[in-house]
Amino acid sequence: MPRSSRANPLALAVLACLYERPMHPYEVAQTLKMRAKHESIKLNYGSLYSVVDGLEARGLIAVRETVREGRRPERTIYEITDAGKREATDWLSDLLSTPVKEFPQFEAALSFLPVLPPDEAVTRLEERCFVLEVELTRMRAVRSATAEAGLPRLFELEAEYDQALREAELEFCRRLVKDIETEQLDGLEMWRQFSIDGGESIAGEFPTS
């Protein structure tokens, strides 16, 4: 399948659930929430049903049966097709092996950091450090509890990765704050002048075309 058709990780999550066993969409959503996969993949029911329809239209999943329990509405149970299994394994292999350029908001903020005066930037970065410290404390507590409960590391890898990213981000922010406060950041004087005159002092420092 073209990579352009692999833009929504929720579609991969649906394929992964159905790879395990046939389910109806609501059960897929509950399974993802129970396993805390919604921490890694944006999940809402409206999008989920649209994704299911799209996967069925492409022949990656198919209706297995429609069931009714008591007075509950009918539920359509889906199963993954052979094409869906190939797509799931190919997609996952591609995600694991090929780095892609992502556009995190913090990276965007860093790219325009000189818009804030240095002292203000330090204050905001220190606030970010505090939030990261709180989040990391929570993450470590959750991971410790799941480890004590006997959950294998295999099912905690995304949480481990998220924690590693947060730890690296915290270290980066602390180092940046220190470099600004100790005058070690190259370009700091230019930045200060930029904040004083609105950027006119370095307007000609960078090419415009």
Secondary structure per residue as TSV (DSSP state, phi and psi in degrees):
chain	resnum	aa	ss	phi	psi
A	1	M	-	360.0	139.7
A	2	P	-	-58.6	147.6
A	3	R	G	-61.5	-27.1
A	4	S	G	-62.7	-22.5
A	5	S	G	-87.4	2.9
A	6	R	G	-113.5	32.9
A	7	A	-	-80.7	-20.2
A	8	N	-	-108.9	108.0
A	9	P	H	-60.1	-22.0
A	10	L	H	-62.6	-32.3
A	11	A	H	-64.9	-40.2
A	12	L	H	-65.4	-37.7
A	13	A	H	-62.9	-40.6
A	14	V	H	-64.0	-45.4
A	15	L	H	-60.7	-40.4
A	16	A	H	-64.9	-41.2
A	17	C	H	-64.6	-44.1
A	18	L	H	-73.5	-22.6
A	19	Y	H	-62.0	-34.0
A	20	E	H	-72.4	-47.4
A	21	R	S	-172.3	161.4
A	22	P	-	-63.2	141.7
A	23	M	B	-148.5	161.8
A	24	H	-	-94.6	159.4
A	25	P	H	-54.4	-40.1
A	26	Y	H	-62.4	-38.8
A	27	E	H	-66.5	-36.5
A	28	V	H	-58.8	-48.1
A	29	A	H	-61.7	-44.0
A	30	Q	H	-66.0	-37.0
A	31	T	H	-64.1	-43.9
A	32	L	H	-63.6	-42.2
A	33	K	H	-68.0	-42.1
A	34	M	H	-60.8	-34.7
A	35	R	T	-93.3	9.1
A	36	A	T	61.7	25.6
A	37	K	G	-72.4	-18.0
A	38	H	G	-68.2	-11.5
A	39	E	G	-74.5	-22.1
A	40	S	T	-108.0	-23.3
A	41	I	S	-130.0	129.8
A	42	K	-	-66.6	124.1
A	43	L	-	-126.8	122.4
A	44	N	-	-145.8	152.6
A	45	Y	H	-67.0	-36.3
A	46	G	H	-60.3	-47.2
A	47	S	H	-65.8	-36.6
A	48	L	H	-60.3	-46.5
A	49	Y	H	-67.8	-33.6
A	50	S	H	-65.7	-40.5
A	51	V	H	-63.3	-44.2
A	52	V	H	-60.1	-44.5
A	53	D	H	-60.6	-41.5
A	54	G	H	-66.1	-41.9
A	55	L	H	-65.1	-38.2
A	56	E	H	-67.0	-40.9
A	57	A	H	-62.7	-30.2
A	58	R	T	-90.3	2.8
A	59	G	T	77.0	18.4
A	60	L	S	-89.4	-23.7
A	61	I	E	-135.0	162.3
A	62	A	E	-144.2	154.8
A	63	V	E	-69.8	128.4
A	64	R	E	-93.9	-45.3
A	65	E	E	-166.8	164.3
A	66	T	E	-118.0	128.1
A	67	V	E	-125.6	157.2
A	68	R	-	-134.6	131.4
A	69	E	-	-114.5	111.0
A	70	G	T	60.3	-129.5
A	71	R	T	-92.4	4.2
A	72	R	S	-69.6	153.9
A	73	P	-	-63.6	158.4
A	74	E	-	-61.9	144.8
A	75	R	E	-124.2	133.2
A	76	T	E	-93.6	122.4
A	77	I	E	-97.0	130.9
A	78	Y	E	-109.0	153.7
A	79	E	E	-131.1	153.9
A	80	I	E	-79.9	143.4
A	81	T	-	-93.1	172.7
A	82	D	H	-60.8	-39.4
A	83	A	H	-63.5	-37.2
A	84	G	H	-66.3	-38.1
A	85	K	H	-63.7	-42.7
A	86	R	H	-64.3	-41.5
A	87	E	H	-64.5	-42.4
A	88	A	H	-61.3	-46.1
A	89	T	H	-70.6	-38.6
A	90	D	H	-66.1	-43.8
A	91	W	H	-62.8	-48.6
A	92	L	H	-63.5	-40.6
A	93	S	H	-60.9	-41.0
A	94	D	H	-65.5	-42.9
A	95	L	H	-63.9	-38.5
A	96	L	H	-72.9	-35.4
A	97	S	H	-93.7	-23.3
A	98	T	-	-118.2	108.2
A	99	P	-	-64.0	142.8
A	100	V	-	-125.9	153.3
A	101	K	-	-76.6	120.5
A	102	E	-	-110.1	167.7
A	103	F	-	-128.1	70.4
A	104	P	-	-66.4	147.9
A	105	Q	H	-65.0	-33.9
A	106	F	H	-65.3	-38.0
A	107	E	H	-62.6	-40.0
A	108	A	H	-62.7	-42.0
A	109	A	H	-61.6	-41.6
A	110	L	H	-64.1	-34.9
A	111	S	H	-68.1	-21.7
A	112	F	T	-116.7	23.0
A	113	L	G	-54.3	-38.2
A	114	P	G	-62.2	-10.7
A	115	V	G	-63.2	-31.5
A	116	L	S	-90.0	146.2
A	117	P	-	-62.8	151.5
A	118	P	H	-52.9	-44.2
A	119	D	H	-63.1	-40.7
A	120	E	H	-65.6	-40.9
A	121	A	H	-61.2	-41.6
A	122	V	H	-60.3	-44.2
A	123	T	H	-59.7	-45.5
A	124	R	H	-68.7	-36.8
A	125	L	H	-67.1	-37.7
A	126	E	H	-65.3	-37.4
A	127	E	H	-62.7	-40.5
A	128	R	H	-64.0	-41.1
A	129	C	H	-58.5	-42.3
A	130	F	H	-63.1	-44.9
A	131	V	H	-62.8	-42.4
A	132	L	H	-63.1	-40.3
A	133	E	H	-61.6	-41.7
A	134	V	H	-64.4	-45.7
A	135	E	H	-62.4	-41.2
A	136	L	H	-66.7	-36.8
A	137	T	H	-61.1	-43.4
A	138	R	H	-65.1	-44.7
A	139	M	H	-59.9	-45.1
A	140	R	H	-65.1	-36.8
A	141	A	H	-66.6	-43.1
A	142	V	H	-64.4	-45.1
A	143	R	H	-66.6	-35.3
A	144	S	H	-65.1	-40.9
A	145	A	H	-66.8	-41.2
A	146	T	H	-68.1	-34.6
A	147	A	H	-66.3	-42.0
A	148	E	H	-64.9	-29.2
A	149	A	T	-78.2	-7.2
A	150	G	T	92.0	13.0
A	151	L	-	-71.0	124.1
A	152	P	-	-61.1	148.9
A	153	R	G	-58.1	-29.9
A	154	L	G	-52.1	-36.2
A	155	F	G	-93.4	8.3
A	156	E	G	-121.4	9.5
A	157	L	H	-62.6	-38.3
A	158	E	H	-67.0	-35.9
A	159	A	H	-68.7	-38.2
A	160	E	H	-63.2	-42.4
A	161	Y	H	-65.3	-43.5
A	162	D	H	-61.9	-41.4
A	163	Q	H	-63.8	-41.4
A	164	A	H	-62.9	-39.7
A	165	L	H	-64.2	-43.8
A	166	R	H	-64.7	-39.8
A	167	E	H	-63.7	-42.0
A	168	A	H	-65.8	-39.9
A	169	E	H	-65.0	-41.5
A	170	L	H	-62.6	-44.4
A	171	E	H	-62.2	-41.5
A	172	F	H	-62.1	-46.7
A	173	C	H	-63.7	-43.1
A	174	R	H	-61.3	-42.5
A	175	R	H	-66.4	-39.0
A	176	L	H	-65.9	-43.1
A	177	V	H	-59.4	-44.9
A	178	K	H	-63.1	-42.0
A	179	D	H	-65.2	-34.8
A	180	I	H	-70.9	-46.1
A	181	E	H	-68.5	-29.9
A	182	T	T	-98.2	11.6
A	183	E	T	64.3	25.1
A	184	Q	-	-92.5	-8.2
A	185	L	S	-79.4	117.0
A	186	D	T	-62.8	131.8
A	187	G	T	93.1	4.8
A	188	L	H	-62.5	-40.9
A	189	E	H	-64.5	-41.4
A	190	M	H	-60.0	-40.7
A	191	W	H	-63.0	-45.0
A	192	R	H	-60.9	-42.9
A	193	Q	H	-66.2	-37.6
A	194	F	H	-57.4	-43.9
A	195	S	H	-71.4	-23.0
A	196	I	H	-80.0	-46.1
A	197	D	H	-103.9	11.6
A	198	G	T	76.5	15.7
A	199	G	T	100.5	-7.0
A	200	E	G	-64.7	-28.7
A	201	S	G	-67.8	-24.5
A	202	I	G	-121.4	15.9
A	203	A	T	-60.0	-29.3
A	204	G	T	-95.8	4.8
A	205	E	S	-77.0	-20.7
A	206	F	S	-124.9	144.6
A	207	P	-	-66.2	147.2
A	208	T	-	-106.1	-0.8
A	209	S	-	-145.1	360.0
